[in-house]
Amino acid sequence: MVQIVKSSCPLNCWDCCGFTVSIKNGKVISIDGDKDHPITQGKICGRGRTLADKTNSTERLLYPLKRVDGEFVRISWEQALDEIAAKMAELKNKYGSTSILHSHDYANSGLLKNLDQRFFNCFGGVTEVIGSICWGAGIEAQKWDFGNSHSHSPEDLFNSSHILIWGRNAARTNLHLFQRLQQAKKKGIPITVIDPIYNATAKIANQYFSIKPGMDGLLAAGVIKELLEQGWEDSQFIQNHSVGFEDLQSLVDSISFEAICEQAEVSRETIAYLAQLYASGPVSTFMGLGMQRYSNGGNTIRLIDALVAVSGNIGIPGGGANFGKVQVGQSFDIEAIALPERKKESRQFTMMKQAEGILNAENPSIKMIFVTCGNPALQVPDSNQVEKAFSSTQTVVVMDHFLTDTALLADYVLPSTTSFEEEDVYYSSMDHHFVNYGPQLVDPPGEAKADLWVWTQLAERLGFGEVFHFTRQEFIDMGLKPLTAYGINYESLKEAHYKELPVEKVPWQNKQFQTQSGKYEFTSALGEMKGYESKLALSLPAESKWTNSDKAEKYPYSLLTIHPLRSNHSQHYHLIDGLGRLKVEVSPDLAESLQIVEGDIVRVWNDRGEVKGSAAVLKAAHPGTINIDEGIWKRYGGSINSLTSSRESDNGMGSTVYDCLVNIEKI
């Protein structure tokens, strides 16, 4: 008999969907969308459906593994935990606890995944990674401008007179926004898309504009310049609710429209059209993650924020500079789970430069790496350096479901449970403001164990086991404590399956910002305090013909590495037939000039590395553009990050994986 149970998608994604999961004979047999969920409404993407295959895969890790003489051998949990704990204790006593690096990412959005922080903090503190490969530069940028990164509630989109999708392919990465866009279009709300690639979202737009990759901030500056020249700015907002506008005025006065058009490769008519659009608001602006993955990425988001502010589209229904929604994650008491006050030592590497950090660390050097919720061998930029760094370390421990590229570099591999094999609560920090309950639905295969069990066992061996003497329910209630005043706790969430979190549906409506000045900051006090240039700039990517002509002559094409359609980063490539190949998508002009046709084998390279794959021709894209989806495993032709740079963004908190010039040839 088939049992159907409500659950949640755990993937780190824009949507955080509600699921209905069908179970038969103790096995997940299918996943569908929960029709009762206010966001999902019965529709989910292929990435979510693939979680059934992930849970049932015959490639799952079933037992702890140890590398012996270059080969993995099966060992008992007792041996694995005893040896790992003994190594940690020895390193702490001999070199200090920061000789251990905790490398983590956000493969799973479960609340209790934060318990890894509790373990390492109570151990005494280790070397940690900060920033984000995914969206760190943009979040930091909006903190400089607004004091925080808040977005409007999903339904507010229908209050817009115009919707602008800037660098976000919602059809691929944000399914339910895409559905709302389709509904908005039917209601007569026009949609404009700006993107280097003519994608599925652009297909439903009323207007589409192509732009040179990495030049979005320059275009925003041009639109601001046009608004000011036409007298279309919101002078009331500027005068009463902002600081630093004079610096912005001087900036846009310093460049001509001709220079903007030449460098961004857009027309003067495009700038004029966008200025008229913003002047006749409310305009809802949705920004994607790709355009802040450049050396000028933080400044790009800040210039688009500035455009939204100058045009009077902040704090009004139907407006907004919609990038992040971190107030969702801020609804929970993460500190109660993580216990940061127990940390005695600390050292930080940015997530992007963890390889350099490992290789160059002194006093102490890195002796051990513990990887959770991530696959840094594939996902961290300049993957050749990452492999070198991990291989140089005495001990690498990886907790995962599969023998990933990172696990293949490990000395110990610990098999963990999937989301359907453990209880947790899940929340989206990107699009909507609902928290979902995820029950344990099936038993894990073999000897796979939940993270909480592993941390508890290691903590017992290391002398602080009492901090893990709580049930999963008690840990969940710890995290939900700030929400009890709103009727949200473990029991109510378990009963209702999802709950709406108390967030501002129209952020900044009272014009009270979380900046040092309490106003919107065109010139950032936070940026200055952190030692960065606080004023907006007309900055460009580090790799372009305008900033490095020699490099651009040798590697004349822009490489994008966008999110795959069917895999959440690197998680699903080995689960889906046909996905395990490296596809090189080229713009039509490249296909014509280099005589590349569909299916040709091509080589893409630069001074950091090379990959080979099968060519495909994009229907339309900005001239000189190449795309290869990120996350592909080494055994299928990856890692794409062998081509990308570990440079940090201009505000230090993001990656620059899109700031990448390459060459290509048919072979």
C-alpha positions in Angstrom: 0.0 0.0 0.0 1.3 3.4 -0.9 1.5 6.1 1.8 1.5 9.8 0.8 3.2 12.1 3.2 3.8 15.9 3.2 7.5 16.9 3.3 9.8 19.6 2.0 12.6 20.1 -0.5 15.9 20.5 1.3 17.9 21.9 -1.6 19.6 25.3 -1.4 17.4 26.9 -4.0 15.2 30.0 -4.6 11.9 28.1 -4.0 12.1 25.7 -1.0 9.1 23.7 -2.2 6.5 21.7 -0.3 6.4 18.1 -1.3 4.1 15.1 -1.2 6.2 12.0 -1.0 4.9 8.5 -1.9 6.3 5.7 0.1 5.8 1.9 -0.4 7.5 -0.9 1.5 9.8 1.6 3.3 11.0 3.1 0.1 10.5 6.5 -1.5 8.9 5.8 -4.9 8.0 9.3 -6.2 7.9 13.0 -5.3 5.3 15.6 -6.3 4.3 19.1 -5.4 2.1 19.8 -2.4 -1.0 21.4 -3.9 -1.9 23.0 -0.6 1.5 24.8 -0.2 1.0 28.5 -0.9 4.1 28.7 -3.0 4.5 25.3 -4.6 0.8 24.9 -5.4 1.4 21.4 -6.8 4.4 22.2 -9.0 8.0 21.4 -8.4 11.1 21.2 -10.6 13.1 18.2 -11.9 15.8 18.8 -9.3 13.3 18.1 -6.5 11.9 15.0 -8.2 15.4 13.6 -8.5 15.7 13.4 -4.7 13.8 10.1 -4.9 16.6 8.7 -7.2 19.2 10.2 -4.9 17.8 8.5 -1.8 17.4 5.1 -3.6 20.7 5.2 -5.6 22.8 2.1 -5.6 25.8 4.4 -5.6 25.0 5.6 -2.0 27.8 5.3 0.5 26.7 2.6 3.0 29.7 2.3 5.4 32.6 4.4 6.7 35.6 4.2 4.5 39.3 4.7 5.2 42.1 5.2 2.7 44.8 2.5 3.2 47.7 2.4 0.9 45.9 4.5 -1.6 42.7 2.5 -1.6 39.4 2.8 0.3 38.6 0.0 2.7 35.5 -0.5 4.8 35.9 0.2 8.6 33.5 0.3 11.5 31.9 3.5 12.8 33.7 2.9 16.1 37.1 2.8 14.4 36.3 5.8 12.2 35.1 7.9 15.1 37.9 6.8 17.5 40.6 7.6 14.9 39.1 10.9 13.8 38.6 12.1 17.4 42.1 11.0 18.4 43.6 12.9 15.5 41.5 16.0 16.4 42.6 15.9 20.0 46.2 15.4 19.1 46.2 18.3 16.6 44.5 20.6 19.1 47.0 19.8 21.9 50.0 20.1 19.6 49.2 22.9 17.2 45.9 24.5 18.4 42.4 23.9 17.2 42.7 26.2 14.2 45.0 23.6 12.6 41.7 22.1 11.6 39.7 23.6 8.7 36.0 23.2 8.5 35.1 23.5 4.9 31.3 23.8 4.4 28.8 25.0 1.9 25.0 25.0 1.7 23.9 21.8 -0.1 21.1 21.4 2.3 19.0 24.1 3.9 17.9 22.2 7.0 17.9 24.1 10.3 19.8 21.3 12.1 22.6 21.4 9.5 23.8 24.4 11.6 24.8 21.8 14.3 28.2 21.4 12.6 28.9 24.9 13.9 27.9 23.8 17.5 30.4 20.9 17.3 33.4 22.9 16.0 32.7 25.9 18.3 32.5 23.6 21.4 35.7 21.9 20.3 37.3 25.3 20.8 37.0 26.9 17.4 38.6 26.0 14.1 39.6 27.7 10.9 36.3 28.5 9.1 35.3 29.7 5.6 33.4 32.9 5.2 31.7 34.6 2.2 29.9 32.7 -0.5 30.7 31.4 -4.0 27.0 31.8 -4.8 25.6 35.2 -3.7 28.0 36.7 -1.1 29.0 39.8 -3.0 25.4 40.8 -3.6 24.3 40.3 -0.1 27.3 42.3 1.2 26.5 45.1 -1.3 22.9 45.4 -0.2 24.1 45.6 3.5 26.2 48.5 2.4 23.2 50.2 0.8 20.2 49.3 3.0 21.8 47.7 6.0 20.4 44.4 5.1 19.3 42.4 2.0 15.5 42.2 1.9 13.1 41.4 -0.9 9.4 41.9 -1.4 7.0 39.1 -0.8 6.1 37.0 -3.8 2.6 38.3 -4.4 3.8 42.0 -4.3 5.0 41.5 -7.9 1.4 42.0 -9.1 1.4 45.6 -7.7 4.0 46.6 -10.3 3.4 48.6 -13.4 6.5 47.0 -15.0 8.8 44.0 -14.0 12.5 44.0 -14.8 14.3 40.7 -14.6 18.0 41.5 -14.6 20.4 38.6 -15.0 18.1 35.9 -13.6 16.7 33.0 -15.6 13.7 32.3 -13.4 12.5 29.6 -15.7 15.6 27.6 -14.8 16.4 28.6 -11.2 13.2 30.1 -9.7 10.2 28.1 -11.0 7.5 29.8 -9.0 8.7 33.3 -9.8 8.5 32.2 -13.4 4.9 31.1 -12.9 4.1 34.5 -11.3 5.7 36.2 -14.3 3.5 34.3 -16.6 0.5 35.3 -14.5 1.6 39.0 -14.5 2.0 39.0 -18.2 -1.6 37.7 -18.6 -2.7 40.6 -16.3 -1.1 43.0 -18.7 2.0 43.9 -16.7 5.0 44.2 -19.1 8.2 42.3 -18.5 11.7 43.3 -19.6 14.7 41.0 -19.4 18.4 42.0 -19.4 20.8 39.1 -19.9 23.8 38.0 -22.0 21.8 34.9 -23.0 18.4 34.8 -24.6 16.9 32.3 -22.2 13.5 30.8 -21.4 12.6 33.8 -19.2 13.5 36.2 -22.0 11.1 34.3 -24.3 8.1 35.4 -22.3 9.3 39.0 -22.0 7.9 42.0 -23.8 11.4 43.4 -24.2 14.8 41.6 -24.1 18.2 43.4 -24.1 21.5 41.7 -24.5 24.5 43.0 -22.6 28.2 42.2 -22.4 28.9 39.9 -19.4 30.0 41.8 -16.4 28.9 45.3 -17.6 25.5 45.5 -15.9 26.6 48.1 -13.3 27.8 50.3 -16.1 24.4 50.1 -17.8 22.7 50.9 -14.5 25.0 54.0 -14.2 23.9 55.0 -17.7 20.2 54.7 -16.8 20.8 56.8 -13.7 22.6 59.4 -15.8 19.6 59.6 -18.2 17.1 59.9 -15.3 19.0 62.8 -13.9 19.4 64.6 -17.2 15.7 64.3 -17.8 14.8 65.4 -14.3 13.0 62.1 -13.6 14.7 61.3 -10.3 12.7 61.0 -7.0 14.2 64.2 -5.3 12.0 63.7 -2.2 13.6 60.3 -1.5 17.1 61.5 -2.3 16.8 64.6 -0.1 15.0 63.1 2.9 16.0 59.4 3.0 19.5 59.1 1.6 23.1 60.1 2.0 26.0 60.4 -0.5 23.9 61.3 -3.5 26.4 64.0 -4.5 29.1 61.3 -5.0 26.8 59.4 -7.3 26.0 62.5 -9.3 29.7 63.2 -9.7 30.3 59.6 -10.8 27.7 59.6 -13.6 28.8 63.0 -14.7 32.3 61.6 -15.2 31.4 59.3 -18.1 29.7 59.8 -21.4 26.8 57.8 -22.8 29.1 56.9 -25.7 31.6 55.3 -23.4 28.9 53.4 -21.6 27.4 52.1 -24.8 30.8 51.1 -26.1 31.9 49.2 -23.0 28.6 47.6 -22.1 27.8 46.9 -25.8 24.3 48.3 -25.5 22.6 51.0 -27.6 21.7 54.5 -26.5 18.1 53.7 -27.2 18.3 50.9 -24.6 19.4 53.3 -21.9 16.6 55.7 -22.8 14.0 53.0 -22.8 15.1 51.7 -19.3 15.1 55.3 -17.9 11.5 55.8 -19.1 10.6 52.4 -17.6 12.0 53.3 -14.2 10.5 56.8 -14.2 7.0 55.4 -14.6 7.0 53.0 -11.6 6.3 51.2 -9.5 8.9 48.9 -11.1 9.8 45.6 -9.5 13.5 44.7 -10.2 14.6 41.1 -9.7 18.4 40.6 -9.8 20.1 37.3 -10.5 23.2 35.9 -8.9 25.5 35.7 -11.9 26.3 39.4 -12.4 27.7 39.7 -8.9 30.2 36.9 -9.5 32.8 39.3 -10.9 35.6 41.4 -9.5 33.3 44.3 -9.8 30.3 42.3 -8.5 29.5 44.2 -5.3 29.6 47.5 -7.2 27.3 46.1 -9.9 24.6 45.3 -7.4 25.1 48.6 -5.6 24.7 50.5 -8.9 21.4 48.7 -9.6 20.3 49.3 -6.1 21.1 53.0 -6.7 19.1 53.0 -9.9 16.1 51.6 -8.0 16.6 54.2 -5.2 17.0 57.2 -7.5 13.9 56.3 -9.4 11.8 56.1 -6.3 11.1 52.4 -6.3 12.3 51.7 -2.7 9.8 51.0 0.0 6.7 51.0 -2.2 4.3 48.2 -3.2 5.3 46.8 -6.6 8.9 48.1 -6.3 12.1 46.8 -4.7 15.7 45.9 -5.5 15.0 42.2 -5.1 18.2 40.2 -4.7 18.4 38.5 -1.3 15.9 37.6 1.4 18.1 37.0 4.4 15.4 38.1 6.9 14.0 34.6 6.5 17.1 33.0 7.9 17.3 35.8 10.5 14.0 34.6 11.9 15.6 31.7 13.6 17.9 31.6 16.7 21.0 30.1 14.9 23.2 31.2 17.8 21.3 28.9 20.2 22.1 26.0 17.9 25.7 27.1 17.1 26.9 28.3 20.5 29.4 30.8 19.1 30.4 31.9 22.6 32.1 28.6 23.2 34.7 29.4 20.6 38.1 30.1 22.1 40.2 30.3 18.9 39.3 31.4 15.4 40.7 31.9 12.0 38.9 32.6 8.7 39.6 32.0 5.0 37.2 33.2 2.4 35.4 30.3 0.7 36.9 31.4 -2.6 40.5 31.3 -1.4 40.4 28.3 0.9 43.0 26.5 -1.3 45.5 29.4 -0.9 44.7 29.5 2.8 45.4 25.8 3.2 48.7 26.0 1.2 50.0 29.2 2.9 48.7 28.9 6.5 51.2 29.3 9.2 51.1 29.3 13.0 49.5 26.8 12.7 49.4 25.3 9.3 46.3 23.3 8.3 46.8 19.7 9.3 43.2 18.4 8.9 40.1 19.4 6.8 36.6 18.4 7.7 34.1 18.8 4.8 30.3 19.0 5.4 27.4 20.0 3.1 29.7 20.7 0.2 31.9 19.5 -2.7 34.8 22.0 -2.8 36.9 19.9 -5.2 34.2 20.9 -7.9 32.5 24.0 -6.6 35.4 26.1 -5.3 37.1 28.2 -8.1 40.5 27.3 -9.5 39.9 23.6 -8.7 43.4 22.5 -9.7 44.7 24.5 -6.7 41.9 23.1 -4.5 43.0 19.5 -5.3 46.6 20.4 -4.6 45.7 22.0 -1.3 43.5 19.0 -0.1 46.2 16.6 -1.2 48.8 18.4 0.8 47.0 18.0 4.1 47.6 15.2 6.6 44.0 14.2 7.1 40.8 14.9 5.1 37.4 13.8 6.4 34.3 14.1 4.2 30.7 13.5 5.2 28.5 12.8 2.2 26.0 10.5 0.4 28.3 9.6 -2.5 31.9 9.2 -3.4 32.1 12.7 -4.9 35.2 14.3 -6.3 36.0 15.8 -2.9 35.4 12.4 -1.2 37.9 10.9 -3.6 40.6 13.1 -2.0 39.6 12.1 1.6 41.3 9.8 4.1 38.0 9.1 5.9 34.5 9.2 4.2 31.5 9.1 6.5 28.1 8.1 4.9 25.3 10.4 5.9 21.5 10.3 5.6 19.4 12.2 3.0 16.6 14.6 4.0 14.0 11.8 3.8 16.0 9.7 6.3 16.1 12.4 9.0 13.7 15.0 10.5 14.4 18.7 10.1 12.8 22.0 9.1 13.6 23.8 5.9 13.4 27.4 4.9 14.1 29.4 1.8 16.3 32.5 2.2 15.9 33.6 -1.4 12.4 34.0 -2.7 9.5 33.4 -0.2 9.0 33.5 3.5 7.6 30.1 4.6 9.3 27.5 6.7 8.5 23.8 5.9 8.5 20.7 8.1 10.3 17.6 6.8 9.6 14.4 8.7 11.8 11.2 8.6 10.1 9.1 6.0 12.3 6.0 5.5 15.2 4.3 7.2 18.7 5.0 5.9 20.5 2.3 3.9 23.4 0.3 5.3 25.1 2.2 8.1 24.4 5.8 6.9 24.0 8.1 9.9 22.5 11.5 10.5 24.9 14.4 11.0 23.6 14.9 14.5 24.5 11.3 15.5 28.1 11.8 14.1 28.6 15.1 16.0 27.2 13.6 19.2 29.5 10.6 19.0 32.6 12.7 18.3 31.7 15.2 21.0 31.4 12.3 23.5 34.9 11.2 22.6 36.3 14.7 22.8 34.9 15.5 26.2 31.9 17.8 25.5 29.2 15.3 24.8 26.7 17.1 27.1 26.1 19.9 24.6 24.5 17.3 22.3 22.3 15.7 24.9 19.1 17.0 23.2 16.6 15.4 20.9 16.1 16.6 17.3 12.7 18.1 18.5 14.5 20.0 21.3 17.1 21.3 18.9 14.4 22.4 16.4 12.5 24.2 19.2 15.8 26.0 20.1 16.0 27.4 16.6 12.3 28.3 16.5 12.3 30.1 19.9 12.1 33.6 18.5 8.9 32.5 16.5 6.9 31.2 19.5 5.2 34.6 19.9 3.9 34.1 16.4 2.5 30.6 17.1 5.4 28.8 15.5 7.1 25.9 17.3 7.9 22.3 16.7 4.4 20.9 17.3 2.5 23.6 15.4 4.9 23.3 12.4 4.7 19.6 12.4 0.9 19.7 12.4 0.6 22.4 9.7 3.5 21.3 7.6 4.5 24.9 6.8 4.2 28.3 8.4 4.5 31.9 7.2 7.3 33.7 8.8 6.9 37.3 10.2 8.8 39.4 7.6 8.2 42.8 6.0 6.3 42.1 2.8 7.3 45.5 1.5 10.7 46.2 2.9 11.8 49.7 3.9 8.2 51.1 3.6 8.9 53.3 6.7 12.1 54.5 5.1 14.0 53.4 8.2 17.1 51.6 7.0 19.5 49.4 9.0 22.6 51.4 7.9 24.7 53.5 10.3 23.0 56.7 9.2 19.5 55.1 9.2 19.2 56.2 5.6 19.8 54.7 2.2 23.6 55.1 1.6 24.8 55.8 -1.9 28.2 56.2 -0.2 28.6 53.4 2.4 29.7 53.9 6.0 29.9 50.1 6.4 32.2 49.8 3.4 34.5 52.5 4.8 34.5 50.9 8.2 35.6 47.6 6.6 38.4 49.3 4.8 37.0 49.3 1.3 36.2 52.2 -1.2 32.9 53.4 0.2 31.8 55.4 -3.0 30.2 53.8 -6.0 32.6 53.3 -9.0 32.4 52.7 -12.7 34.4 49.5 -12.2 34.8 46.7 -14.8 35.5 43.0 -14.7 39.2 42.1 -14.0 39.2 40.1 -17.3 38.1 42.2 -20.2 39.6 44.0 -23.1 39.2 47.3 -21.2 41.1 46.1 -18.1 43.6 43.5 -19.5 44.0 43.8 -23.2 46.9 41.3 -23.4 44.8 38.6 -21.7 41.7 39.5 -23.8 43.8 39.1 -27.0 44.9 35.6 -26.0 41.5 34.6 -24.5 38.9 36.7 -26.4 35.7 35.1 -25.2 33.6 35.4 -22.0 32.8 32.2 -20.1 29.7 31.9 -18.1 29.2 28.9 -15.8 25.4 29.0 -15.0 23.4 26.7 -12.8 22.4 23.4 -14.5 18.8 22.8 -15.3 18.4 19.4 -13.7 21.1 19.3 -11.0 21.4 21.4 -7.9 25.1 22.3 -8.4 27.0 19.0 -8.5 24.5 16.9 -6.7 22.6 15.1 -9.5 25.0 14.6 -12.5 25.5 10.9 -11.7 21.8 10.2 -11.2 20.4 11.3 -14.6 21.1 9.5 -17.9 22.5 12.0 -20.4 23.4 14.6 -17.8 26.9 13.2 -17.4 28.6 15.0 -20.2 30.2 18.4 -20.7 28.2 20.6 -23.0 29.8 23.8 -24.4 27.2 26.3 -25.5 28.5 29.0 -27.8 26.9 32.2 -29.1 25.8 32.1 -32.8 28.5 34.5 -33.9 31.2 32.2 -32.5 29.6 29.1 -34.1 29.7 30.9 -37.5 33.2 32.4 -37.3 34.8 29.2 -36.0 32.6 26.9 -38.1 31.4 25.0 -35.0 28.2 23.0 -35.4 26.1 21.0 -32.9 28.0 18.0 -31.6 31.5 19.1 -32.5 34.1 18.3 -29.9 35.7 21.5 -28.7 38.5 22.5 -26.3 38.0 25.5 -24.0 41.1 26.8 -22.2 42.9 29.6 -20.5 46.1 29.9 -18.4 44.4 28.1 -15.4 43.3 25.0 -17.2 41.2 23.4 -20.0 38.2 21.2 -20.6 36.8 19.4 -23.6 33.2 18.8 -24.5 30.5 18.6 -27.0 29.4 21.9 -28.7 25.9 23.3 -28.8 24.8 26.5 -30.4 22.7 28.9 -28.4 19.6 30.3 -30.1 20.7 33.9 -29.2 23.4 35.3 -27.0 25.7 38.3 -26.7 28.6 38.0 -29.1 31.6 36.2 -27.9 29.8 34.4 -25.1 30.3 30.8 -24.0 28.4 28.9 -21.4 29.3 25.6 -19.6 26.9 24.6 -16.8 28.7 24.4 -13.4 29.0 21.4 -11.1 29.9 18.7 -13.6 32.0 15.9 -12.1 35.5 15.1 -13.2 34.6 11.7 -14.5 32.2 13.5 -17.0 34.8 16.1 -18.2 34.8 18.6 -15.3 35.6 20.5 -13.3 34.6 23.7 -15.0 36.3 25.5 -12.1 39.7 24.5 -13.5 39.1 27.5 -15.7 37.9 30.0 -13.1 39.8 32.3 -10.8 39.8 32.3 -7.0 39.9 36.1 -6.9 37.4 37.6 -4.4 34.8 40.2 -5.4 35.4 43.9 -4.7 33.8 43.7 -1.2 35.7 40.5 -0.3 32.6 38.4 0.2 31.9 36.8 -3.1 33.4 34.8 -5.9 34.5 35.9 -9.4 33.7 32.7 -11.2 32.0 34.6 -14.1 34.9 36.9 -14.5 36.7 34.5 -16.8 38.1 34.9 -20.3 38.8 31.8 -22.4 39.7 30.6 -25.9 38.0 27.8 -27.8 38.8 25.6 -30.7 37.3 22.7 -32.6 39.3 19.4 -32.2 
